[in-house]
Amino acid sequence: MSVHANDLEASTRFYEELFGMERIAAPNFPEVNVVWLRLGAQQLHLFERDVDAPAAHHFGLDVEDFAGVYRKAKELGVLDTYAPQGRSIRSHPAGWVQMYIRDPSGNLVEVDCPDVTSLPDDLRAEIPSLDDDQLQVGDERTATLYPPRAAR
């Protein structure tokens, strides 16, 4: 995934601090500065351009410490209410959780967790269900961000 950065160093520090991403070697491209970051097997490529980030386009990241990332995002004031019903975090009846944040350049980032029951009780108490705002029926109740383990 590649996303734009207004300030390459500020964006790099954001992803390093919030997600623990690690800077890795990147090519030297003509006319564009880049930083490549790694999170486990995932990579995020930042590029510096004089443009605005799209308002609704976003990418998703799975993190091992969802509760830690949520608490840090809340502390940094980067939770975003892009999601329908203006919620920055919510669970789905199938059990997964998603939150939305904005990076320093305005990019929207979805952060995902496969199992709400794995989160601490105090955090689960803060997470509304999508059902609270829009009842999920039929196949909507089983929709998932996570394919069955055998298919991964």
C-alpha positions in Angstrom: 0.0 0.0 0.0 1.3 3.5 -0.9 -0.2 6.6 0.6 0.7 10.3 0.3 2.4 12.3 3.0 2.5 16.1 3.2 5.5 15.9 5.6 7.4 12.6 5.1 9.2 12.7 8.4 6.0 13.5 10.4 4.1 10.7 8.7 6.9 8.3 9.2 7.1 9.1 13.0 3.3 8.7 13.2 3.3 5.1 11.8 6.5 4.2 13.8 5.0 5.5 17.1 1.4 4.3 16.7 1.9 0.9 15.1 5.6 0.1 15.8 6.4 0.1 12.1 10.0 -0.3 11.1 11.7 1.8 8.4 13.2 -0.4 5.7 15.3 0.2 2.6 13.6 2.0 -0.2 14.6 2.9 -3.7 15.5 6.4 -4.7 12.9 7.6 -7.2 13.2 10.6 -9.4 11.1 13.6 -8.4 9.4 11.9 -5.3 10.7 11.2 -1.8 9.6 7.9 -0.3 9.9 6.0 2.9 9.1 2.3 3.2 7.8 0.9 6.4 7.2 -2.7 7.5 4.7 -4.2 10.0 5.2 -7.9 10.2 4.6 -9.2 6.6 2.8 -5.9 5.6 4.5 -2.9 4.1 3.4 0.7 3.9 5.0 3.0 1.4 4.8 6.8 2.1 5.5 9.3 -0.7 5.7 13.0 -0.4 3.6 15.0 -2.8 2.0 18.4 -2.7 -1.6 17.1 -2.9 -4.5 16.4 -0.5 -5.3 13.0 0.7 -8.7 11.5 -0.5 -11.4 12.0 2.2 -13.0 8.5 2.1 -10.4 6.2 0.5 -8.7 4.1 3.1 -6.7 1.0 3.8 -6.9 -1.5 6.6 -4.3 -2.8 8.9 -4.5 -5.8 11.3 -2.5 -5.2 14.5 -1.6 -7.6 17.2 -2.2 -5.1 20.0 -5.5 -3.5 19.0 -6.2 -2.3 22.5 -2.8 -0.6 22.7 -3.2 1.0 19.3 -6.7 2.2 20.3 -5.5 3.8 23.5 -2.6 5.5 21.8 -4.8 6.8 18.9 -7.2 8.2 21.5 -4.3 9.8 23.4 -3.0 11.3 20.1 -6.5 12.6 19.2 -6.4 10.8 15.8 -9.6 8.8 16.1 -11.9 9.7 13.1 -15.6 9.6 12.8 -15.6 8.8 9.0 -17.6 5.6 9.6 -21.4 5.7 9.2 -23.2 7.0 12.2 -20.1 9.0 13.1 -18.4 6.3 15.1 -14.6 5.9 15.2 -14.8 2.3 16.5 -17.4 -0.4 16.3 -17.8 -4.2 16.5 -19.8 -6.3 14.0 -22.2 -9.1 15.1 -19.7 -11.7 13.6 -17.2 -10.6 16.2 -14.6 -8.4 14.4 -13.8 -4.8 15.4 -12.7 -1.9 13.3 -11.6 1.7 14.2 -10.8 4.6 12.0 -8.0 7.1 12.4 -6.4 9.9 10.4 -2.6 10.1 9.9 -0.9 13.5 9.8 -1.5 14.0 6.1 -5.2 13.3 6.4 -5.2 9.7 5.1 -7.9 7.5 6.6 -6.7 4.3 8.1 -8.9 1.4 9.2 -7.5 -0.7 12.0 -9.0 -4.2 12.5 -9.2 -6.9 15.1 -10.7 -10.3 14.4 -12.3 -11.0 17.8 -13.9 -8.5 20.1 -13.9 -11.0 22.9 -10.1 -10.9 22.9 -10.1 -7.3 24.0 -10.0 -6.1 27.7 -13.4 -5.6 29.4 -12.9 -1.9 29.8 -12.3 -1.4 26.0 -15.2 -3.7 25.0 -17.5 -1.5 27.1 -16.5 1.4 24.9 -17.2 -0.3 21.6 -20.7 0.0 20.2 -22.0 -2.7 17.9 -23.0 -1.9 14.3 -26.4 -3.4 15.3 -26.9 -0.4 17.6 -27.1 1.9 14.6 -28.2 -0.4 11.8 -29.6 -3.9 12.5 -27.7 -6.5 10.5 -29.9 -9.2 9.1 -29.4 -12.4 7.0 -25.9 -12.6 5.4 -25.1 -9.2 6.8 -24.7 -10.8 10.3 -22.0 -13.2 9.0 -20.1 -10.7 6.8 -16.4 -10.8 7.7 -13.1 -9.1 7.1 -11.4 -12.4 7.9 -11.7 -15.5 5.6 -11.7 -18.9 7.2 -8.3 -20.0 8.4 -7.9 -22.7 5.7 -8.3 -20.0 3.0 -5.7 -17.6 4.4 
